[in-house]
């Protein structure tokens, strides 16, 4: 990755659980010319590359070549044969001034397919400088790298930031709660990046109990709100641990806000911190674009050097979110108090946050519409203790099809075979006669959420 950045190439990191159809879209949209992969994903990657006409020779495996694929070892050997170790040729990378893109990171939109966000070298450098300015000197901690690297937080704060701060990072190849706890204890990881569902599991998961974490100094979290009762439980269990909240998104190279070091207490954990250096915001009425009164809730628009370049080959969507005056419309409803703390109240966007991953309802709806037994479908996110949210499908069946349990299983398996794990219908499938929609045809998700909530409350009342 760093070598590609040095060359001036563009890097895009993809979810390792992606299936063939998603990979075809990612690789085709990004116009990828070279793919690095390993044994666990090579079959899906090879099938996707073949479908879009990318030669298997352009697939480089970390674990050695197989069939027609190439390998990282072969690439290194070829380089060594061209330039012996005793000779190093001076070379200057050629950056294209009109396209200073360093990374493509994928942001799920409510319109369906993920959008490729263009992140410049300057965006990444700015974010690193912003966070460094808010980090006390000589904080050479051991950081746990459990967040996915293809996510903007993993890309910037786990792959880049530890190098800048001279920190050691411990990487887990695959997540497992028990293994995570053992890793934290073994390497004495004293700073942990954990999304809220993982913090909740520290409280409730049996496999997380019985470990001495007295050496842990700080939790870094974000991506979803923490309930007050969860904060209270965490404060009782980890009273001396600092908690640093953050808020941002792919389009802002991760953080717009973080909790300052001297204020990283459990009493401030319900807020997302204060603006990072060089950042300004407006809190506006989402319908009029006019500033709301101080302290009131509105959509947050943000401006700063970390605001990215826009969406690749999506000029209309770029123009709709990236304004000419430099502000980016975050789609989040929030407020700022007289101390400068920002609180996020809700999302205008309809994305579902599953363990920190953004899932677009329209993407799953489009997939379900392709099933012969489905006439119409809608997706919402429902609360889940471990995942934060999980997708639930509301389905109108085609004529003559009955809503039996085997149909539920069939639809869940249909999605699971084509989408990454966090996009599966873990929240279940519910059949209905008609999907509630506005006169313009837009799905009324709030009606579905209210219906589901009412049903859950009714069930609890009967217990």
C-alpha positions as CSV (number, residue, x, y, z in Angstrom):
1,X,0.0,0.0,0.0
2,X,2.7,2.5,1.0
3,X,4.7,1.5,-2.1
4,X,1.7,2.2,-4.3
5,X,1.3,5.6,-2.7
6,X,5.0,6.3,-3.3
7,X,4.5,5.4,-7.0
8,X,1.5,7.7,-7.3
9,X,-0.9,4.7,-7.9
10,X,-4.4,4.7,-6.5
11,X,-5.2,2.0,-3.9
12,X,-8.6,0.6,-3.1
13,X,-9.1,-1.7,-0.1
14,X,-12.1,-4.1,-0.4
15,X,-14.1,-6.1,2.2
16,X,-12.5,-9.6,2.3
17,X,-15.9,-11.2,2.6
18,X,-17.1,-9.8,-0.7
19,X,-18.7,-12.2,-3.2
20,X,-18.2,-12.3,-6.9
21,X,-20.9,-9.9,-7.9
22,X,-19.8,-7.2,-5.5
23,X,-16.2,-7.7,-6.5
24,X,-17.1,-7.3,-10.1
25,X,-18.7,-3.9,-9.2
26,X,-15.8,-2.8,-7.0
27,X,-13.0,-3.8,-9.5
28,X,-14.9,-2.6,-12.6
29,X,-15.9,0.8,-11.1
30,X,-12.4,1.5,-9.8
31,X,-10.8,0.3,-13.1
32,X,-8.5,-1.8,-11.0
33,X,-5.4,-3.1,-12.9
34,X,-3.7,-5.2,-10.2
35,X,-5.3,-7.2,-7.4
36,X,-3.5,-8.5,-4.2
37,X,-5.3,-11.3,-2.5
38,X,-4.8,-14.5,-0.5
39,X,-6.0,-18.0,-0.3
40,X,-9.2,-17.2,1.5
41,X,-10.6,-14.9,-1.2
42,X,-8.8,-16.0,-4.4
43,X,-11.6,-18.0,-5.9
44,X,-14.1,-15.2,-5.7
45,X,-11.5,-12.7,-6.9
46,X,-10.5,-14.9,-9.8
47,X,-14.1,-15.3,-10.9
48,X,-14.7,-11.6,-10.7
49,X,-11.6,-10.7,-12.6
50,X,-12.4,-13.2,-15.3
51,X,-15.9,-11.7,-15.6
52,X,-14.6,-8.1,-16.2
53,X,-11.7,-9.2,-18.5
54,X,-8.8,-8.7,-16.1
55,X,-6.1,-11.3,-16.6
56,X,-5.3,-13.8,-13.9
57,X,-1.7,-12.8,-14.3
58,X,-2.7,-9.5,-12.7
59,X,-3.8,-11.3,-9.5
60,X,-1.0,-11.4,-7.0
61,X,-1.4,-13.9,-4.2
62,X,0.4,-13.4,-0.9
63,X,0.6,-17.1,-0.3
64,X,2.2,-18.1,-3.6
65,X,0.9,-18.5,-7.2
66,X,-1.7,-21.1,-8.2
67,X,-3.1,-22.0,-11.6
68,X,-2.8,-18.8,-13.7
69,X,-2.5,-16.4,-10.9
70,X,0.8,-14.6,-10.0
71,X,2.4,-14.1,-6.6
72,X,4.1,-11.4,-4.5
73,X,7.2,-13.6,-4.4
74,X,7.4,-13.7,-8.2
75,X,7.1,-9.9,-8.3
76,X,9.9,-9.5,-5.8
77,X,12.2,-11.9,-7.6
78,X,11.6,-10.1,-10.9
79,X,12.4,-6.8,-9.2
80,X,15.6,-8.2,-7.7
81,X,16.7,-9.5,-11.1
82,X,16.2,-6.1,-12.7
83,X,17.9,-4.2,-9.9
84,X,20.5,-6.1,-7.8
85,X,20.6,-5.2,-4.1
86,X,24.0,-3.5,-4.7
87,X,22.4,-1.0,-7.1
88,X,19.5,1.3,-6.4
89,X,18.2,3.5,-9.2
90,X,16.9,6.9,-8.2
91,X,13.4,7.5,-9.3
92,X,10.8,10.3,-8.8
93,X,7.1,9.4,-8.8
94,X,5.0,11.3,-11.3
95,X,1.9,12.6,-9.7
96,X,-0.9,14.0,-11.8
97,X,-1.8,17.4,-10.5
98,X,-5.4,17.1,-11.9
99,X,-6.0,13.8,-10.0
100,X,-4.1,13.7,-6.7
101,X,-6.1,10.7,-5.5
102,X,-4.4,8.3,-3.2
103,X,-7.2,6.0,-2.2
104,X,-10.7,4.9,-3.2
105,X,-12.8,4.0,-0.2
106,X,-16.4,2.8,-0.6
107,X,-19.3,4.6,0.9
108,X,-22.8,3.0,0.9
109,X,-25.5,5.4,-0.4
110,X,-29.2,5.1,0.0
111,X,-29.5,4.8,-3.8
112,X,-28.1,1.3,-3.9
113,X,-24.5,0.6,-5.1
114,X,-21.6,1.8,-3.0
115,X,-19.9,5.0,-4.2
116,X,-16.1,5.2,-4.6
117,X,-14.9,8.1,-2.5
118,X,-11.7,9.8,-3.9
119,X,-9.3,10.4,-1.0
120,X,-6.3,12.6,-1.8
121,X,-2.8,12.4,-0.3
122,X,-3.5,15.8,1.3
123,X,-6.7,14.5,2.9
124,X,-4.8,11.7,4.6
125,X,-1.9,13.9,5.7
126,X,-4.3,16.5,7.0
127,X,-6.2,13.9,9.1
128,X,-3.0,12.5,10.5
129,X,-1.8,16.0,11.5
130,X,-5.2,16.8,13.0
131,X,-5.2,13.7,15.3
132,X,-1.5,14.1,16.1
133,X,-2.2,17.6,17.3
134,X,-4.8,16.2,19.8
135,X,-2.5,13.4,21.0
136,X,-0.2,14.1,24.0
137,X,3.6,13.8,23.1
138,X,5.5,10.5,23.7
139,X,2.3,8.4,23.7
140,X,4.0,5.3,22.4
141,X,1.2,2.9,23.1
142,X,0.4,-0.6,21.9
143,X,-2.7,-0.4,19.8
144,X,-5.1,-3.3,19.0
145,X,-5.8,-3.4,15.2
146,X,-9.2,-5.1,15.2
147,X,-11.1,-2.8,12.9
148,X,-11.2,-3.6,9.2
149,X,-8.5,-1.9,7.2
150,X,-10.8,-1.3,4.2
151,X,-12.9,0.9,6.4
152,X,-11.8,4.6,6.5
153,X,-11.0,4.4,10.3
154,X,-8.9,1.3,9.8
155,X,-7.2,2.8,6.7
156,X,-6.2,6.1,8.4
157,X,-6.1,5.4,12.1
158,X,-4.7,1.9,12.1
159,X,-2.6,1.7,9.0
160,X,-1.1,5.2,9.0
161,X,-1.5,6.9,12.4
162,X,0.6,4.4,14.5
163,X,3.5,5.1,12.2
164,X,3.2,8.8,12.8
165,X,2.8,8.5,16.5
166,X,5.5,5.8,16.8
167,X,3.0,3.3,18.2
168,X,3.1,-0.5,18.0
169,X,0.0,-2.0,16.4
170,X,-1.1,-5.6,17.0
171,X,-3.0,-6.9,14.0
172,X,-5.7,-9.7,14.2
173,X,-6.1,-11.5,10.9
174,X,-9.6,-12.6,11.7
175,X,-12.0,-11.4,14.5
176,X,-12.9,-13.8,17.3
177,X,-13.9,-12.4,20.7
178,X,-12.0,-14.9,22.8
179,X,-8.9,-14.5,20.6
180,X,-9.2,-10.7,20.8
181,X,-9.2,-10.9,24.6
182,X,-6.2,-13.2,24.6
183,X,-4.4,-10.9,22.2
184,X,-5.0,-7.8,24.3
185,X,-3.6,-9.5,27.4
186,X,-0.7,-11.2,25.6
187,X,0.6,-8.0,24.0
188,X,-0.6,-5.7,26.8
189,X,-2.5,-3.6,24.3
190,X,-3.2,-0.4,26.2
191,X,-5.2,1.5,23.6
192,X,-8.2,-0.3,21.9
193,X,-10.1,0.8,18.9
194,X,-13.6,-0.7,19.4
195,X,-16.9,0.0,17.8
196,X,-19.8,0.3,20.3
197,X,-21.0,-3.3,19.7
198,X,-17.6,-4.6,20.8
199,X,-17.7,-2.4,23.9
200,X,-21.1,-3.9,24.7
201,X,-19.6,-7.4,24.3
202,X,-16.9,-6.5,26.8
203,X,-19.8,-6.3,29.3
204,X,-22.1,-9.1,28.2
205,X,-20.1,-11.7,26.3
206,X,-19.0,-14.7,28.4
207,X,-15.9,-15.2,26.3
208,X,-14.8,-11.6,27.3
209,X,-14.9,-12.3,31.1
210,X,-12.1,-13.3,33.4
211,X,-9.3,-11.2,31.9
212,X,-7.3,-8.6,33.7
213,X,-7.5,-5.4,31.7
214,X,-6.1,-3.1,34.3
215,X,-3.3,-2.0,31.9
216,X,-5.7,-0.6,29.4
217,X,-5.5,3.2,29.3
218,X,-7.9,4.2,26.5
219,X,-10.9,3.1,24.4
220,X,-11.4,4.8,21.0
221,X,-14.9,4.4,19.7
222,X,-17.4,5.9,17.2
223,X,-19.5,4.8,14.2
224,X,-22.7,4.4,16.4
225,X,-24.1,6.0,19.6
226,X,-23.6,4.5,23.0
227,X,-26.7,4.2,25.1
228,X,-26.6,5.9,28.5
229,X,-27.1,2.7,30.4
230,X,-24.2,1.1,28.5
231,X,-22.0,4.1,29.3
232,X,-22.9,3.7,33.0
233,X,-22.1,0.0,32.9
234,X,-18.7,0.6,31.2
235,X,-17.9,3.3,33.6
236,X,-18.4,1.0,36.5
237,X,-16.3,-1.8,35.0
238,X,-13.5,0.4,33.6
239,X,-13.5,3.5,35.8
240,X,-9.9,4.5,35.1
241,X,-10.0,4.0,31.3
242,X,-10.2,7.1,29.2
243,X,-12.8,7.0,26.4
244,X,-12.3,9.0,23.2
245,X,-15.4,9.4,21.1
246,X,-15.1,10.4,17.4
247,X,-17.4,11.2,14.6
248,X,-16.9,11.4,10.9
249,X,-17.4,9.4,7.7
250,X,-15.6,8.1,4.6
251,X,-16.2,11.5,2.8
252,X,-14.3,13.3,5.6
253,X,-11.3,10.9,5.8
254,X,-12.7,9.7,9.1
255,X,-12.8,12.3,11.9
256,X,-14.5,15.7,12.0
257,X,-14.6,15.5,15.8
258,X,-12.8,13.7,18.6
259,X,-12.9,14.1,22.4
260,X,-9.9,16.1,23.6
261,X,-7.5,14.1,25.8
262,X,-8.2,16.1,29.0
263,X,-12.0,15.6,28.5
264,X,-12.0,11.9,27.5
265,X,-14.2,10.8,30.5
266,X,-17.2,8.6,30.7
267,X,-19.3,11.7,31.6
268,X,-18.6,13.0,28.0
269,X,-19.1,9.6,26.3
270,X,-22.6,10.4,25.0
271,X,-21.1,13.2,22.9
272,X,-18.8,12.8,19.9
273,X,-16.2,15.3,21.0
274,X,-15.1,18.7,19.6
275,X,-14.0,19.8,16.2
276,X,-10.5,18.7,15.1
277,X,-8.1,21.5,14.1
278,X,-8.8,23.3,10.9
279,X,-12.5,22.2,10.8
280,X,-15.6,24.3,10.8
281,X,-19.3,23.4,10.7
282,X,-22.7,24.8,10.1
283,X,-25.8,23.4,11.7
284,X,-28.7,24.0,9.3
285,X,-32.3,23.3,8.7
286,X,-32.1,20.4,6.2
287,X,-35.1,21.7,4.3
288,X,-34.0,25.3,3.9
289,X,-30.2,25.2,4.3
290,X,-30.5,28.1,6.8
291,X,-28.5,28.1,10.0
292,X,-30.6,27.0,13.1
293,X,-30.4,28.8,16.4
294,X,-27.5,28.0,18.7
295,X,-27.9,24.7,20.5
296,X,-30.7,23.5,18.2
297,X,-30.7,20.3,16.2
298,X,-30.0,20.5,12.5
299,X,-28.1,18.8,9.7
300,X,-24.3,19.3,10.1
301,X,-22.3,20.6,7.2
302,X,-18.6,20.4,7.6
303,X,-15.6,22.1,6.0
304,X,-11.9,21.3,6.4
305,X,-8.7,19.9,4.7
306,X,-10.0,16.3,5.4
307,X,-13.1,16.7,3.3
308,X,-12.4,14.5,0.3
309,X,-12.4,15.1,-3.5
310,X,-15.9,13.7,-4.3
311,X,-17.3,10.5,-5.7
312,X,-15.6,8.8,-8.6
313,X,-17.6,9.2,-11.8
314,X,-20.7,10.4,-9.9
315,X,-20.9,14.1,-10.7
316,X,-24.5,14.6,-9.7
317,X,-24.1,13.0,-6.3
318,X,-20.9,14.8,-5.8
319,X,-22.5,18.1,-6.5
320,X,-25.4,17.3,-4.2
321,X,-23.2,16.6,-1.2
322,X,-20.0,18.6,-1.8
323,X,-21.0,22.2,-2.0
324,X,-19.1,24.9,-4.0
325,X,-18.1,26.8,-0.9
326,X,-16.2,23.7,0.4
327,X,-18.9,22.5,2.9
328,X,-19.9,18.8,2.9
329,X,-23.5,17.8,3.8
330,X,-23.0,15.0,6.3
331,X,-26.6,13.8,6.4
332,X,-26.4,13.6,10.2
333,X,-28.6,15.6,12.5
334,X,-26.7,17.1,15.4
335,X,-26.2,20.0,17.8
336,X,-23.3,21.9,19.4
337,X,-23.4,23.1,22.9
338,X,-21.8,26.3,24.4
339,X,-18.7,24.3,25.4
340,X,-18.1,23.2,21.8
341,X,-19.2,19.6,22.3
342,X,-21.1,18.1,19.4
343,X,-24.0,15.5,19.9
344,X,-25.3,13.4,17.0
345,X,-29.1,12.8,17.4
346,X,-30.1,10.9,14.2
347,X,-29.2,10.2,10.6
348,X,-31.0,11.7,7.7
349,X,-29.3,9.0,5.6
350,X,-31.0,5.6,5.6
351,X,-27.8,3.6,6.0
352,X,-27.8,0.7,8.4
353,X,-24.7,0.5,10.6
354,X,-23.7,-3.2,11.2
355,X,-20.6,-3.5,13.4
356,X,-19.4,-0.2,12.0
357,X,-20.1,-1.2,8.4
358,X,-22.5,0.9,6.4
359,X,-25.2,-1.2,4.6
360,X,-27.4,0.5,2.0
361,X,-31.0,-0.7,2.2
362,X,-31.5,-0.1,-1.5
363,X,-28.7,-2.5,-2.3
364,X,-30.4,-5.4,-0.6
365,X,-33.8,-4.4,-1.9
366,X,-32.5,-4.5,-5.4
367,X,-31.1,-8.0,-4.8
368,X,-34.4,-9.3,-3.4
369,X,-36.3,-7.9,-6.3
370,X,-34.4,-10.3,-8.4
371,X,-35.7,-13.3,-6.6
372,X,-38.7,-15.0,-8.4
373,X,-40.7,-15.3,-5.2
374,X,-40.5,-11.6,-4.3
375,X,-42.9,-9.0,-5.7
376,X,-41.6,-6.1,-3.5
377,X,-39.2,-5.6,-0.6
378,X,-38.0,-3.1,1.9
379,X,-35.1,-3.2,4.3
380,X,-34.6,-1.5,7.6
381,X,-32.1,-1.7,10.4
382,X,-33.2,-3.0,13.8
383,X,-31.3,-2.8,17.1
384,X,-28.9,-5.6,17.9
385,X,-26.8,-5.9,21.1
386,X,-23.7,-7.3,19.3
387,X,-23.9,-5.6,15.9
388,X,-25.5,-2.2,16.7
389,X,-28.0,-2.7,14.0
390,X,-28.8,-5.6,11.7
391,X,-30.8,-5.7,8.4
392,X,-34.4,-6.9,8.5
393,X,-36.4,-7.5,5.3
394,X,-40.1,-6.8,4.7
395,X,-41.3,-8.8,1.7
396,X,-44.4,-8.8,-0.5
397,X,-44.5,-12.3,-2.0
398,X,-45.3,-13.0,-5.7
399,X,-48.7,-14.4,-6.5
400,X,-49.2,-18.0,-5.3
401,X,-46.3,-18.0,-2.9
402,X,-47.0,-18.5,0.8
403,X,-45.0,-17.1,3.6
404,X,-43.7,-20.3,5.1
405,X,-40.5,-20.7,7.2
406,X,-38.8,-22.4,4.3
407,X,-39.3,-19.3,2.2
408,X,-37.7,-17.2,4.9
409,X,-34.7,-19.5,4.9
410,X,-34.5,-19.4,1.1
411,X,-34.4,-15.6,1.0
412,X,-31.8,-15.4,3.8
413,X,-29.6,-17.9,2.0
414,X,-30.2,-16.1,-1.3
415,X,-28.7,-12.9,0.2
416,X,-26.0,-14.8,2.1
417,X,-24.7,-16.4,-1.1
418,X,-24.3,-13.0,-2.8
419,X,-23.4,-10.5,-0.1
420,X,-20.8,-10.1,2.6
421,X,-21.6,-11.3,6.1
422,X,-22.6,-7.9,7.5
423,X,-25.1,-7.5,4.7
424,X,-27.0,-10.7,5.5
425,X,-30.6,-10.6,6.7
426,X,-29.7,-11.4,10.3
427,X,-32.6,-9.4,11.5
428,X,-35.1,-11.8,9.9
429,X,-37.7,-11.6,7.1
430,X,-41.3,-10.5,7.6
431,X,-44.0,-10.9,5.0
432,X,-46.7,-8.3,4.4
433,X,-49.4,-7.4,1.8
434,X,-48.0,-4.0,0.8
435,X,-44.9,-2.0,1.5
436,X,-45.8,1.5,2.9
437,X,-44.7,4.2,0.4
438,X,-45.1,7.9,-0.1
439,X,-47.1,9.3,-3.1
440,X,-43.8,9.6,-5.0
441,X,-43.0,5.9,-4.4
442,X,-40.4,6.3,-1.6
443,X,-40.4,3.6,1.0
444,X,-41.7,4.9,4.3
445,X,-39.0,3.2,6.5
446,X,-40.2,5.1,9.6
447,X,-43.5,3.3,9.3
448,X,-41.8,0.0,9.1
449,X,-39.6,0.8,12.1
450,X,-42.6,1.9,14.1
451,X,-44.5,-1.2,13.2
452,X,-41.6,-3.4,14.2
453,X,-41.1,-1.5,17.5
454,X,-44.8,-1.8,18.3
455,X,-44.7,-5.5,17.7
456,X,-41.6,-6.0,19.9
457,X,-43.2,-4.0,22.7
458,X,-46.4,-6.0,22.4
459,X,-44.4,-9.3,22.7
460,X,-42.6,-8.0,25.8
461,X,-45.9,-7.0,27.4
462,X,-47.1,-10.6,27.0
463,X,-44.1,-12.1,28.8
